[in-house]
């Protein structure tokens, strides 16, 4: 099974991108997690869409997500919500509206996140729910993963502390989501 992990951060040293890389490493056998970021997606502008069409980077991500068995959004938390750049990416990925169902319709989606703050990304994760509902996804509520004080669980190179509590939580989360996505794919 192929899953796509999309990081909502533009930072090179993003904790959320690092969290997805760690998720790919601990994914169960038979599960491939492709890690992507929102880098290269321009600000949404309907005039640009009309005159130039969908940007190539957006088309590439749309096709990747459409072909995957599930999508994991790794969201930073800015001002108690999702980052604008991440929401902007989903706005582009849902264009044109006629193609949104191909990309998101019934797609199992899980949300995780890491932050240097002390409360994890609980509020950002919750702010995704109306968006995921509008896109027609199948949000997975079988697990929750919010990484607080991320600077203490990732080293200077962005590697998750091996064998630690967060790594075990991540392993359990990814396995649970992959299992649910596989079940959804085999349902009539």
Secondary structure, DSSP 8 states (H G I E B T S, - for coil): -EEEEEE----TT-HHHHHHHHHHHH--TT-EEEEEESTT-----HHHHHHH-S-HHHHHHHHHHHTSSEEEEE---BTTB--HHHHHHHHHHT-SHHHHHHHHTT-EEEEEEE-SSSSTTHHHHHHTHHHHHHTT-EE--S--EEE-SGGGTB-TTS-B-TTSHHHHHHHHHHHHHHHHHHHHHH--
